[in-house]
């Protein structure tokens, strides 16, 4: 990257920071001033949320099963290769 492009990049960063504050402030105001929604929640939506929670838990357990040796070696401080040679 040559010097002129580097200067342009450095000059643009403060402009992004200047834009971030008003956007965050206006988003916060919109969230605070939003009126209550009188929405209907379908009875079957409870089972849908239960399915989402169970799928997340089972996915995490499956990932733990796949990487169990790495997780175990991380907490015990032993190397994976030394465990496999036994």
HTML snippet that shows the backbone in 3Dmol.js (N, CA, C, O; Angstrom):
<script src="https://3Dmol.org/build/3Dmol-min.js"></script>
<div id="view" style="width:600px;height:400px;position:relative"></div>
<script>
const pdb = `
ATOM      1  N   UNK A   1       0.857  -1.166   0.000  1.00  0.00           N
ATOM      2  CA  UNK A   1       0.000   0.000   0.000  1.00  0.00           C
ATOM      3  C   UNK A   1       0.906   1.233   0.000  1.00  0.00           C
ATOM      4  O   UNK A   1       1.763   1.393   0.869  1.00  0.00           O
ATOM      5  N   UNK A   2       0.703   2.074  -0.965  1.00  0.00           N
ATOM      6  CA  UNK A   2       1.548   3.264  -1.016  1.00  0.00           C
ATOM      7  C   UNK A   2       1.044   4.323  -0.035  1.00  0.00           C
ATOM      8  O   UNK A   2      -0.022   4.179   0.564  1.00  0.00           O
ATOM      9  N   UNK A   3       1.815   5.361   0.112  1.00  0.00           N
ATOM     10  CA  UNK A   3       1.575   6.359   1.156  1.00  0.00           C
ATOM     11  C   UNK A   3       0.264   7.130   0.965  1.00  0.00           C
ATOM     12  O   UNK A   3      -0.410   7.446   1.945  1.00  0.00           O
ATOM     13  N   UNK A   4      -0.104   7.433  -0.279  1.00  0.00           N
ATOM     14  CA  UNK A   4      -1.337   8.209  -0.502  1.00  0.00           C
ATOM     15  C   UNK A   4      -2.569   7.385  -0.158  1.00  0.00           C
ATOM     16  O   UNK A   4      -3.523   7.913   0.413  1.00  0.00           O
ATOM     17  N   UNK A   5      -2.564   6.092  -0.499  1.00  0.00           N
ATOM     18  CA  UNK A   5      -3.709   5.248  -0.156  1.00  0.00           C
ATOM     19  C   UNK A   5      -3.810   5.065   1.352  1.00  0.00           C
ATOM     20  O   UNK A   5      -4.906   5.004   1.908  1.00  0.00           O
ATOM     21  N   UNK A   6      -2.663   4.979   2.004  1.00  0.00           N
ATOM     22  CA  UNK A   6      -2.653   4.828   3.447  1.00  0.00           C
ATOM     23  C   UNK A   6      -3.243   6.078   4.114  1.00  0.00           C
ATOM     24  O   UNK A   6      -3.998   5.972   5.080  1.00  0.00           O
ATOM     25  N   UNK A   7      -2.902   7.237   3.602  1.00  0.00           N
ATOM     26  CA  UNK A   7      -3.447   8.489   4.153  1.00  0.00           C
ATOM     27  C   UNK A   7      -4.957   8.555   3.957  1.00  0.00           C
ATOM     28  O   UNK A   7      -5.682   8.978   4.857  1.00  0.00           O
ATOM     29  N   UNK A   8      -5.434   8.138   2.786  1.00  0.00           N
ATOM     30  CA  UNK A   8      -6.870   8.154   2.524  1.00  0.00           C
ATOM     31  C   UNK A   8      -7.599   7.225   3.482  1.00  0.00           C
ATOM     32  O   UNK A   8      -8.680   7.553   3.972  1.00  0.00           O
ATOM     33  N   UNK A   9      -7.015   6.083   3.745  1.00  0.00           N
ATOM     34  CA  UNK A   9      -7.626   5.124   4.657  1.00  0.00           C
ATOM     35  C   UNK A   9      -7.688   5.685   6.069  1.00  0.00           C
ATOM     36  O   UNK A   9      -8.701   5.539   6.754  1.00  0.00           O
ATOM     37  N   UNK A  10      -6.614   6.326   6.505  1.00  0.00           N
ATOM     38  CA  UNK A  10      -6.577   6.908   7.843  1.00  0.00           C
ATOM     39  C   UNK A  10      -7.560   8.056   7.955  1.00  0.00           C
ATOM     40  O   UNK A  10      -8.180   8.234   9.003  1.00  0.00           O
ATOM     41  N   UNK A  11      -7.715   8.836   6.901  1.00  0.00           N
ATOM     42  CA  UNK A  11      -8.640   9.972   6.921  1.00  0.00           C
ATOM     43  C   UNK A  11     -10.086   9.488   6.993  1.00  0.00           C
ATOM     44  O   UNK A  11     -10.910  10.150   7.624  1.00  0.00           O
ATOM     45  N   UNK A  12     -10.422   8.368   6.377  1.00  0.00           N
ATOM     46  CA  UNK A  12     -11.802   7.877   6.342  1.00  0.00           C
ATOM     47  C   UNK A  12     -12.253   7.297   7.675  1.00  0.00           C
ATOM     48  O   UNK A  12     -13.450   7.319   7.961  1.00  0.00           O
ATOM     49  N   UNK A  13     -11.355   6.781   8.499  1.00  0.00           N
ATOM     50  CA  UNK A  13     -11.752   6.159   9.754  1.00  0.00           C
ATOM     51  C   UNK A  13     -12.485   7.105  10.700  1.00  0.00           C
ATOM     52  O   UNK A  13     -13.524   6.718  11.236  1.00  0.00           O
ATOM     53  N   UNK A  14     -11.999   8.326  10.932  1.00  0.00           N
ATOM     54  CA  UNK A  14     -12.762   9.220  11.822  1.00  0.00           C
ATOM     55  C   UNK A  14     -14.154   9.536  11.293  1.00  0.00           C
ATOM     56  O   UNK A  14     -15.075   9.763  12.077  1.00  0.00           O
ATOM     57  N   UNK A  15     -14.317   9.555   9.989  1.00  0.00           N
ATOM     58  CA  UNK A  15     -15.645   9.825   9.429  1.00  0.00           C
ATOM     59  C   UNK A  15     -16.612   8.702   9.797  1.00  0.00           C
ATOM     60  O   UNK A  15     -17.778   8.959  10.094  1.00  0.00           O
ATOM     61  N   UNK A  16     -16.135   7.469   9.777  1.00  0.00           N
ATOM     62  CA  UNK A  16     -16.987   6.354  10.170  1.00  0.00           C
ATOM     63  C   UNK A  16     -17.352   6.438  11.642  1.00  0.00           C
ATOM     64  O   UNK A  16     -18.483   6.137  12.023  1.00  0.00           O
ATOM     65  N   UNK A  17     -16.402   6.846  12.469  1.00  0.00           N
ATOM     66  CA  UNK A  17     -16.686   6.995  13.895  1.00  0.00           C
ATOM     67  C   UNK A  17     -17.690   8.109  14.135  1.00  0.00           C
ATOM     68  O   UNK A  17     -18.521   8.011  15.039  1.00  0.00           O
ATOM     69  N   UNK A  18     -17.623   9.165  13.339  1.00  0.00           N
ATOM     70  CA  UNK A  18     -18.575  10.261  13.483  1.00  0.00           C
ATOM     71  C   UNK A  18     -19.977   9.817  13.104  1.00  0.00           C
ATOM     72  O   UNK A  18     -20.955  10.302  13.673  1.00  0.00           O
ATOM     73  N   UNK A  19     -20.088   8.904  12.155  1.00  0.00           N
ATOM     74  CA  UNK A  19     -21.401   8.410  11.742  1.00  0.00           C
ATOM     75  C   UNK A  19     -21.958   7.382  12.715  1.00  0.00           C
ATOM     76  O   UNK A  19     -23.176   7.252  12.839  1.00  0.00           O
ATOM     77  N   UNK A  20     -21.101   6.658  13.399  1.00  0.00           N
ATOM     78  CA  UNK A  20     -21.556   5.578  14.273  1.00  0.00           C
ATOM     79  C   UNK A  20     -22.335   6.105  15.470  1.00  0.00           C
ATOM     80  O   UNK A  20     -23.322   5.485  15.866  1.00  0.00           O
ATOM     81  N   UNK A  21     -21.934   7.210  16.053  1.00  0.00           N
ATOM     82  CA  UNK A  21     -22.617   7.742  17.230  1.00  0.00           C
ATOM     83  C   UNK A  21     -24.061   8.159  16.936  1.00  0.00           C
ATOM     84  O   UNK A  21     -24.959   7.764  17.680  1.00  0.00           O
ATOM     85  N   UNK A  22     -24.319   8.937  15.888  1.00  0.00           N
ATOM     86  CA  UNK A  22     -25.725   9.287  15.619  1.00  0.00           C
ATOM     87  C   UNK A  22     -26.585   8.082  15.252  1.00  0.00           C
ATOM     88  O   UNK A  22     -27.767   8.040  15.593  1.00  0.00           O
ATOM     89  N   UNK A  23     -26.006   7.108  14.565  1.00  0.00           N
ATOM     90  CA  UNK A  23     -26.770   5.912  14.200  1.00  0.00           C
ATOM     91  C   UNK A  23     -27.131   5.120  15.448  1.00  0.00           C
ATOM     92  O   UNK A  23     -28.268   4.669  15.590  1.00  0.00           O
ATOM     93  N   UNK A  24     -26.175   4.949  16.351  1.00  0.00           N
ATOM     94  CA  UNK A  24     -26.437   4.214  17.586  1.00  0.00           C
ATOM     95  C   UNK A  24     -27.457   4.954  18.441  1.00  0.00           C
ATOM     96  O   UNK A  24     -28.347   4.329  19.018  1.00  0.00           O
ATOM     97  N   UNK A  25     -27.340   6.276  18.531  1.00  0.00           N
ATOM     98  CA  UNK A  25     -28.272   7.068  19.321  1.00  0.00           C
ATOM     99  C   UNK A  25     -29.689   7.006  18.758  1.00  0.00           C
ATOM    100  O   UNK A  25     -30.653   6.846  19.507  1.00  0.00           O
ATOM    101  N   UNK A  26     -29.813   7.130  17.452  1.00  0.00           N
ATOM    102  CA  UNK A  26     -31.146   7.085  16.850  1.00  0.00           C
ATOM    103  C   UNK A  26     -31.752   5.688  16.965  1.00  0.00           C
ATOM    104  O   UNK A  26     -32.964   5.558  17.135  1.00  0.00           O
ATOM    105  N   UNK A  27     -30.945   4.658  16.875  1.00  0.00           N
ATOM    106  CA  UNK A  27     -31.448   3.289  17.051  1.00  0.00           C
ATOM    107  C   UNK A  27     -31.953   3.087  18.469  1.00  0.00           C
ATOM    108  O   UNK A  27     -32.996   2.467  18.679  1.00  0.00           O
ATOM    109  N   UNK A  28     -31.223   3.603  19.434  1.00  0.00           N
ATOM    110  CA  UNK A  28     -31.640   3.490  20.831  1.00  0.00           C
ATOM    111  C   UNK A  28     -32.947   4.236  21.074  1.00  0.00           C
ATOM    112  O   UNK A  28     -33.829   3.727  21.765  1.00  0.00           O
ATOM    113  N   UNK A  29     -33.076   5.404  20.527  1.00  0.00           N
ATOM    114  CA  UNK A  29     -34.313   6.178  20.678  1.00  0.00           C
ATOM    115  C   UNK A  29     -35.493   5.438  20.053  1.00  0.00           C
ATOM    116  O   UNK A  29     -36.576   5.388  20.637  1.00  0.00           O
ATOM    117  N   UNK A  30     -35.288   4.865  18.871  1.00  0.00           N
ATOM    118  CA  UNK A  30     -36.369   4.115  18.223  1.00  0.00           C
ATOM    119  C   UNK A  30     -36.788   2.907  19.050  1.00  0.00           C
ATOM    120  O   UNK A  30     -37.975   2.589  19.126  1.00  0.00           O
ATOM    121  N   UNK A  31     -35.827   2.235  19.668  1.00  0.00           N
ATOM    122  CA  UNK A  31     -36.164   1.080  20.500  1.00  0.00           C
ATOM    123  C   UNK A  31     -36.913   1.484  21.761  1.00  0.00           C
ATOM    124  O   UNK A  31     -37.823   0.781  22.200  1.00  0.00           O
ATOM    125  N   UNK A  32     -36.532   2.611  22.342  1.00  0.00           N
ATOM    126  CA  UNK A  32     -37.186   3.065  23.573  1.00  0.00           C
ATOM    127  C   UNK A  32     -38.599   3.565  23.300  1.00  0.00           C
ATOM    128  O   UNK A  32     -39.507   3.290  24.084  1.00  0.00           O
ATOM    129  N   UNK A  33     -38.800   4.279  22.224  1.00  0.00           N
ATOM    130  CA  UNK A  33     -40.093   4.904  21.942  1.00  0.00           C
ATOM    131  C   UNK A  33     -41.060   4.021  21.154  1.00  0.00           C
ATOM    132  O   UNK A  33     -42.135   4.480  20.769  1.00  0.00           O
ATOM    133  N   UNK A  34     -40.701   2.785  20.913  1.00  0.00           N
ATOM    134  CA  UNK A  34     -41.584   1.888  20.162  1.00  0.00           C
ATOM    135  C   UNK A  34     -42.794   1.521  21.025  1.00  0.00           C
ATOM    136  O   UNK A  34     -42.628   1.121  22.177  1.00  0.00           O
ATOM    137  N   UNK A  35     -44.008   1.651  20.482  1.00  0.00           N
ATOM    138  CA  UNK A  35     -45.201   1.300  21.274  1.00  0.00           C
ATOM    139  C   UNK A  35     -45.310  -0.220  21.458  1.00  0.00           C
ATOM    140  O   UNK A  35     -44.711  -1.001  20.718  1.00  0.00           O
ATOM    141  N   UNK A  36     -46.086  -0.604  22.460  1.00  0.00           N
ATOM    142  CA  UNK A  36     -46.298  -2.024  22.718  1.00  0.00           C
ATOM    143  C   UNK A  36     -47.023  -2.668  21.545  1.00  0.00           C
ATOM    144  O   UNK A  36     -47.884  -2.051  20.917  1.00  0.00           O
ATOM    145  N   UNK A  37     -46.667  -3.909  21.259  1.00  0.00           N
ATOM    146  CA  UNK A  37     -47.322  -4.651  20.191  1.00  0.00           C
ATOM    147  C   UNK A  37     -48.312  -5.620  20.821  1.00  0.00           C
ATOM    148  O   UNK A  37     -47.941  -6.446  21.655  1.00  0.00           O
ATOM    149  N   UNK A  38     -49.548  -5.516  20.425  1.00  0.00           N
ATOM    150  CA  UNK A  38     -50.566  -6.445  20.902  1.00  0.00           C
ATOM    151  C   UNK A  38     -50.618  -7.613  19.924  1.00  0.00           C
ATOM    152  O   UNK A  38     -51.519  -7.713  19.092  1.00  0.00           O
ATOM    153  N   UNK A  39     -49.645  -8.477  20.046  1.00  0.00           N
ATOM    154  CA  UNK A  39     -49.500  -9.567  19.096  1.00  0.00           C
ATOM    155  C   UNK A  39     -50.006 -10.869  19.702  1.00  0.00           C
ATOM    156  O   UNK A  39     -49.992 -11.061  20.918  1.00  0.00           O
ATOM    157  N   UNK A  40     -50.441 -11.734  18.841  1.00  0.00           N
ATOM    158  CA  UNK A  40     -50.931 -13.039  19.237  1.00  0.00           C
ATOM    159  C   UNK A  40     -49.806 -14.055  19.078  1.00  0.00           C
ATOM    160  O   UNK A  40     -49.182 -14.133  18.020  1.00  0.00           O
ATOM    161  N   UNK A  41     -49.547 -14.826  20.121  1.00  0.00           N
ATOM    162  CA  UNK A  41     -48.543 -15.888  20.048  1.00  0.00           C
ATOM    163  C   UNK A  41     -49.284 -17.204  19.930  1.00  0.00           C
ATOM    164  O   UNK A  41     -50.060 -17.580  20.808  1.00  0.00           O
ATOM    165  N   UNK A  42     -49.037 -17.886  18.849  1.00  0.00           N
ATOM    166  CA  UNK A  42     -49.691 -19.160  18.564  1.00  0.00           C
ATOM    167  C   UNK A  42     -49.263 -20.207  19.585  1.00  0.00           C
ATOM    168  O   UNK A  42     -48.097 -20.225  19.977  1.00  0.00           O
ATOM    169  N   UNK A  43     -50.166 -21.080  20.030  1.00  0.00           N
ATOM    170  CA  UNK A  43     -49.798 -22.112  21.008  1.00  0.00           C
ATOM    171  C   UNK A  43     -48.693 -23.051  20.516  1.00  0.00           C
ATOM    172  O   UNK A  43     -47.942 -23.596  21.326  1.00  0.00           O
ATOM    173  N   UNK A  44     -48.592 -23.239  19.240  1.00  0.00           N
ATOM    174  CA  UNK A  44     -47.563 -24.158  18.731  1.00  0.00           C
ATOM    175  C   UNK A  44     -46.175 -23.512  18.719  1.00  0.00           C
ATOM    176  O   UNK A  44     -45.177 -24.194  18.486  1.00  0.00           O
ATOM    177  N   UNK A  45     -46.108 -22.215  18.967  1.00  0.00           N
ATOM    178  CA  UNK A  45     -44.799 -21.565  18.969  1.00  0.00           C
ATOM    179  C   UNK A  45     -43.957 -22.008  20.160  1.00  0.00           C
ATOM    180  O   UNK A  45     -42.729 -21.957  20.094  1.00  0.00           O
ATOM    181  N   UNK A  46     -44.593 -22.442  21.247  1.00  0.00           N
ATOM    182  CA  UNK A  46     -43.844 -22.963  22.398  1.00  0.00           C
ATOM    183  C   UNK A  46     -43.053 -24.198  22.031  1.00  0.00           C
ATOM    184  O   UNK A  46     -41.901 -24.347  22.439  1.00  0.00           O
ATOM    185  N   UNK A  47     -43.665 -25.089  21.262  1.00  0.00           N
ATOM    186  CA  UNK A  47     -42.942 -26.295  20.850  1.00  0.00           C
ATOM    187  C   UNK A  47     -41.833 -25.949  19.861  1.00  0.00           C
ATOM    188  O   UNK A  47     -40.809 -26.630  19.812  1.00  0.00           O
ATOM    189  N   UNK A  48     -42.029 -24.907  19.082  1.00  0.00           N
ATOM    190  CA  UNK A  48     -40.989 -24.465  18.149  1.00  0.00           C
ATOM    191  C   UNK A  48     -39.774 -23.946  18.911  1.00  0.00           C
ATOM    192  O   UNK A  48     -38.638 -24.264  18.562  1.00  0.00           O
ATOM    193  N   UNK A  49     -40.012 -23.142  19.957  1.00  0.00           N
ATOM    194  CA  UNK A  49     -38.906 -22.641  20.773  1.00  0.00           C
ATOM    195  C   UNK A  49     -38.200 -23.793  21.483  1.00  0.00           C
ATOM    196  O   UNK A  49     -36.977 -23.783  21.619  1.00  0.00           O
ATOM    197  N   UNK A  50     -38.963 -24.778  21.931  1.00  0.00           N
ATOM    198  CA  UNK A  50     -38.365 -25.958  22.562  1.00  0.00           C
ATOM    199  C   UNK A  50     -37.484 -26.708  21.570  1.00  0.00           C
ATOM    200  O   UNK A  50     -36.403 -27.171  21.932  1.00  0.00           O
ATOM    201  N   UNK A  51     -37.927 -26.832  20.339  1.00  0.00           N
ATOM    202  CA  UNK A  51     -37.115 -27.480  19.303  1.00  0.00           C
ATOM    203  C   UNK A  51     -35.818 -26.713  19.055  1.00  0.00           C
ATOM    204  O   UNK A  51     -34.766 -27.327  18.874  1.00  0.00           O
ATOM    205  N   UNK A  52     -35.878 -25.389  19.045  1.00  0.00           N
ATOM    206  CA  UNK A  52     -34.676 -24.583  18.833  1.00  0.00           C
ATOM    207  C   UNK A  52     -33.684 -24.792  19.968  1.00  0.00           C
ATOM    208  O   UNK A  52     -32.487 -24.950  19.728  1.00  0.00           O
ATOM    209  N   UNK A  53     -34.177 -24.792  21.208  1.00  0.00           N
ATOM    210  CA  UNK A  53     -33.299 -24.977  22.359  1.00  0.00           C
ATOM    211  C   UNK A  53     -32.680 -26.372  22.340  1.00  0.00           C
ATOM    212  O   UNK A  53     -31.479 -26.521  22.563  1.00  0.00           O
ATOM    213  N   UNK A  54     -33.496 -27.393  22.075  1.00  0.00           N
ATOM    214  CA  UNK A  54     -32.972 -28.758  22.029  1.00  0.00           C
ATOM    215  C   UNK A  54     -31.974 -28.943  20.890  1.00  0.00           C
ATOM    216  O   UNK A  54     -30.968 -29.631  21.062  1.00  0.00           O
ATOM    217  N   UNK A  55     -32.228 -28.349  19.747  1.00  0.00           N
ATOM    218  CA  UNK A  55     -31.293 -28.464  18.626  1.00  0.00           C
ATOM    219  C   UNK A  55     -29.963 -27.797  18.962  1.00  0.00           C
ATOM    220  O   UNK A  55     -28.905 -28.315  18.605  1.00  0.00           O
ATOM    221  N   UNK A  56     -30.006 -26.661  19.640  1.00  0.00           N
ATOM    222  CA  UNK A  56     -28.773 -25.998  20.051  1.00  0.00           C
ATOM    223  C   UNK A  56     -27.986 -26.829  21.043  1.00  0.00           C
ATOM    224  O   UNK A  56     -26.766 -26.946  20.928  1.00  0.00           O
ATOM    225  N   UNK A  57     -28.677 -27.410  22.022  1.00  0.00           N
ATOM    226  CA  UNK A  57     -28.000 -28.253  23.006  1.00  0.00           C
ATOM    227  C   UNK A  57     -27.401 -29.499  22.364  1.00  0.00           C
ATOM    228  O   UNK A  57     -26.258 -29.858  22.648  1.00  0.00           O
ATOM    229  N   UNK A  58     -28.164 -30.157  21.503  1.00  0.00           N
ATOM    230  CA  UNK A  58     -27.650 -31.359  20.845  1.00  0.00           C
ATOM    231  C   UNK A  58     -26.494 -31.029  19.904  1.00  0.00           C
ATOM    232  O   UNK A  58     -25.552 -31.813  19.784  1.00  0.00           O
ATOM    233  N   UNK A  59     -26.557 -29.891  19.246  1.00  0.00           N
ATOM    234  CA  UNK A  59     -25.447 -29.475  18.388  1.00  0.00           C
ATOM    235  C   UNK A  59     -24.186 -29.208  19.193  1.00  0.00           C
ATOM    236  O   UNK A  59     -23.088 -29.573  18.773  1.00  0.00           O
ATOM    237  N   UNK A  60     -24.342 -28.570  20.354  1.00  0.00           N
ATOM    238  CA  UNK A  60     -23.190 -28.307  21.214  1.00  0.00           C
ATOM    239  C   UNK A  60     -22.610 -29.612  21.753  1.00  0.00           C
ATOM    240  O   UNK A  60     -21.390 -29.763  21.824  1.00  0.00           O
ATOM    241  N   UNK A  61     -23.465 -30.548  22.130  1.00  0.00           N
ATOM    242  CA  UNK A  61     -22.973 -31.845  22.608  1.00  0.00           C
ATOM    243  C   UNK A  61     -22.264 -32.621  21.506  1.00  0.00           C
ATOM    244  O   UNK A  61     -21.249 -33.272  21.751  1.00  0.00           O
ATOM    245  N   UNK A  62     -22.793 -32.550  20.312  1.00  0.00           N
ATOM    246  CA  UNK A  62     -22.149 -33.238  19.192  1.00  0.00           C
ATOM    247  C   UNK A  62     -20.784 -32.627  18.885  1.00  0.00           C
ATOM    248  O   UNK A  62     -19.828 -33.351  18.611  1.00  0.00           O
ATOM    249  N   UNK A  63     -20.690 -31.303  18.929  1.00  0.00           N
ATOM    250  CA  UNK A  63     -19.400 -30.634  18.709  1.00  0.00           C
ATOM    251  C   UNK A  63     -18.414 -31.017  19.811  1.00  0.00           C
ATOM    252  O   UNK A  63     -17.230 -31.223  19.543  1.00  0.00           O
ATOM    253  N   UNK A  64     -18.899 -31.113  21.047  1.00  0.00           N
ATOM    254  CA  UNK A  64     -18.038 -31.527  22.153  1.00  0.00           C
ATOM    255  C   UNK A  64     -17.556 -32.954  21.955  1.00  0.00           C
ATOM    256  O   UNK A  64     -16.406 -33.273  22.254  1.00  0.00           O
ATOM    257  N   UNK A  65     -18.435 -33.811  21.453  1.00  0.00           N
ATOM    258  CA  UNK A  65     -18.046 -35.201  21.194  1.00  0.00           C
ATOM    259  C   UNK A  65     -16.949 -35.271  20.136  1.00  0.00           C
ATOM    260  O   UNK A  65     -16.003 -36.048  20.267  1.00  0.00           O
ATOM    261  N   UNK A  66     -17.075 -34.473  19.106  1.00  0.00           N
ATOM    262  CA  UNK A  66     -16.093 -34.491  18.024  1.00  0.00           C
ATOM    263  C   UNK A  66     -14.736 -33.997  18.514  1.00  0.00           C
ATOM    264  O   UNK A  66     -13.706 -34.576  18.170  1.00  0.00           O
ATOM    265  N   UNK A  67     -14.727 -32.935  19.312  1.00  0.00           N
ATOM    266  CA  UNK A  67     -13.479 -32.322  19.752  1.00  0.00           C
ATOM    267  C   UNK A  67     -13.122 -32.679  21.190  1.00  0.00           C
ATOM    268  O   UNK A  67     -12.402 -31.922  21.841  1.00  0.00           O
ATOM    269  N   UNK A  68     -13.605 -33.810  21.705  1.00  0.00           N
ATOM    270  CA  UNK A  68     -13.412 -34.168  23.100  1.00  0.00           C
ATOM    271  C   UNK A  68     -11.934 -34.255  23.488  1.00  0.00           C
ATOM    272  O   UNK A  68     -11.556 -33.756  24.547  1.00  0.00           O
ATOM    273  N   UNK A  69     -11.100 -34.868  22.667  1.00  0.00           N
ATOM    274  CA  UNK A  69      -9.682 -35.018  23.004  1.00  0.00           C
ATOM    275  C   UNK A  69      -9.001 -33.659  23.104  1.00  0.00           C
ATOM    276  O   UNK A  69      -8.157 -33.455  23.976  1.00  0.00           O
ATOM    277  N   UNK A  70      -9.354 -32.740  22.231  1.00  0.00           N
ATOM    278  CA  UNK A  70      -8.765 -31.398  22.290  1.00  0.00           C
ATOM    279  C   UNK A  70      -9.217 -30.657  23.539  1.00  0.00           C
ATOM    280  O   UNK A  70      -8.411 -29.987  24.186  1.00  0.00           O
ATOM    281  N   UNK A  71     -10.488 -30.768  23.883  1.00  0.00           N
ATOM    282  CA  UNK A  71     -11.010 -30.101  25.073  1.00  0.00           C
ATOM    283  C   UNK A  71     -10.364 -30.688  26.319  1.00  0.00           C
ATOM    284  O   UNK A  71      -9.967 -29.956  27.225  1.00  0.00           O
ATOM    285  N   UNK A  72     -10.261 -32.011  26.359  1.00  0.00           N
ATOM    286  CA  UNK A  72      -9.668 -32.682  27.511  1.00  0.00           C
ATOM    287  C   UNK A  72      -8.198 -32.297  27.671  1.00  0.00           C
ATOM    288  O   UNK A  72      -7.750 -32.022  28.784  1.00  0.00           O
ATOM    289  N   UNK A  73      -7.455 -32.276  26.584  1.00  0.00           N
ATOM    290  CA  UNK A  73      -6.041 -31.912  26.665  1.00  0.00           C
ATOM    291  C   UNK A  73      -5.858 -30.438  27.029  1.00  0.00           C
ATOM    292  O   UNK A  73      -4.855 -30.070  27.640  1.00  0.00           O
ATOM    293  N   UNK A  74      -6.821 -29.597  26.657  1.00  0.00           N
ATOM    294  CA  UNK A  74      -6.754 -28.182  27.020  1.00  0.00           C
ATOM    295  C   UNK A  74      -6.866 -27.999  28.528  1.00  0.00           C
ATOM    296  O   UNK A  74      -6.121 -27.218  29.119  1.00  0.00           O
ATOM    297  N   UNK A  75      -7.805 -28.725  29.156  1.00  0.00           N
ATOM    298  CA  UNK A  75      -8.015 -28.560  30.584  1.00  0.00           C
ATOM    299  C   UNK A  75      -7.012 -29.331  31.428  1.00  0.00           C
ATOM    300  O   UNK A  75      -6.687 -28.897  32.534  1.00  0.00           O
ATOM    301  N   UNK A  76      -6.510 -30.466  30.938  1.00  0.00           N
ATOM    302  CA  UNK A  76      -5.542 -31.226  31.718  1.00  0.00           C
ATOM    303  C   UNK A  76      -4.119 -30.738  31.506  1.00  0.00           C
ATOM    304  O   UNK A  76      -3.254 -30.978  32.349  1.00  0.00           O
ATOM    305  N   UNK A  77      -3.864 -30.070  30.414  1.00  0.00           N
ATOM    306  CA  UNK A  77      -2.520 -29.564  30.131  1.00  0.00           C
ATOM    307  C   UNK A  77      -1.631 -30.599  29.468  1.00  0.00           C
ATOM    308  O   UNK A  77      -0.460 -30.326  29.202  1.00  0.00           O
ATOM    309  N   UNK A  78      -2.161 -31.772  29.199  1.00  0.00           N
ATOM    310  CA  UNK A  78      -1.386 -32.814  28.528  1.00  0.00           C
ATOM    311  C   UNK A  78      -1.532 -32.672  27.027  1.00  0.00           C
ATOM    312  O   UNK A  78      -2.530 -32.149  26.533  1.00  0.00           O
ATOM    313  N   UNK A  79      -0.520 -33.145  26.305  1.00  0.00           N
ATOM    314  CA  UNK A  79      -0.525 -33.059  24.854  1.00  0.00           C
ATOM    315  C   UNK A  79      -1.382 -34.173  24.273  1.00  0.00           C
ATOM    316  O   UNK A  79      -1.438 -35.265  24.838  1.00  0.00           O
ATOM    317  N   UNK A  80      -2.053 -33.914  23.151  1.00  0.00           N
ATOM    318  CA  UNK A  80      -2.889 -34.925  22.495  1.00  0.00           C
ATOM    319  C   UNK A  80      -2.059 -36.105  22.018  1.00  0.00           C
ATOM    320  O   UNK A  80      -2.494 -37.253  22.120  1.00  0.00           O
ATOM    321  N   UNK A  81      -0.874 -35.835  21.501  1.00  0.00           N
ATOM    322  CA  UNK A  81      -0.036 -36.881  20.941  1.00  0.00           C
ATOM    323  C   UNK A  81       0.425 -37.866  22.006  1.00  0.00           C
ATOM    324  O   UNK A  81       0.549 -39.059  21.729  1.00  0.00           O
ATOM    325  N   UNK A  82       0.682 -37.384  23.227  1.00  0.00           N
ATOM    326  CA  UNK A  82       1.108 -38.274  24.289  1.00  0.00           C
ATOM    327  C   UNK A  82      -0.013 -39.210  24.725  1.00  0.00           C
ATOM    328  O   UNK A  82       0.247 -40.340  25.139  1.00  0.00           O
ATOM    329  N   UNK A  83      -1.272 -38.739  24.633  1.00  0.00           N
ATOM    330  CA  UNK A  83      -2.402 -39.587  24.978  1.00  0.00           C
ATOM    331  C   UNK A  83      -2.635 -40.675  23.936  1.00  0.00           C
ATOM    332  O   UNK A  83      -3.041 -41.787  24.276  1.00  0.00           O
ATOM    333  N   UNK A  84      -2.377 -40.357  22.664  1.00  0.00           N
ATOM    334  CA  UNK A  84      -2.592 -41.332  21.602  1.00  0.00           C
ATOM    335  C   UNK A  84      -1.529 -42.413  21.602  1.00  0.00           C
ATOM    336  O   UNK A  84      -1.798 -43.528  21.157  1.00  0.00           O
ATOM    337  N   UNK A  85      -0.328 -42.121  22.085  1.00  0.00           N
ATOM    338  CA  UNK A  85       0.753 -43.099  22.067  1.00  0.00           C
ATOM    339  C   UNK A  85       0.606 -44.143  23.150  1.00  0.00           C
ATOM    340  O   UNK A  85       1.284 -45.170  23.103  1.00  0.00           O
ATOM    341  N   UNK A  86      -0.267 -43.915  24.135  1.00  0.00           N
ATOM    342  CA  UNK A  86      -0.451 -44.885  25.230  1.00  0.00           C
ATOM    343  C   UNK A  86      -1.178 -46.115  24.786  1.00  0.00           C
ATOM    344  O   UNK A  86      -1.408 -47.019  25.589  1.00  0.00           O
TER     345      UNK A  86
END
`;
const viewer = $3Dmol.createViewer("view");
viewer.addModel(pdb, "pdb");
viewer.setStyle({}, {cartoon: {color: "spectrum"}});
viewer.zoomTo();
viewer.render();
</script>
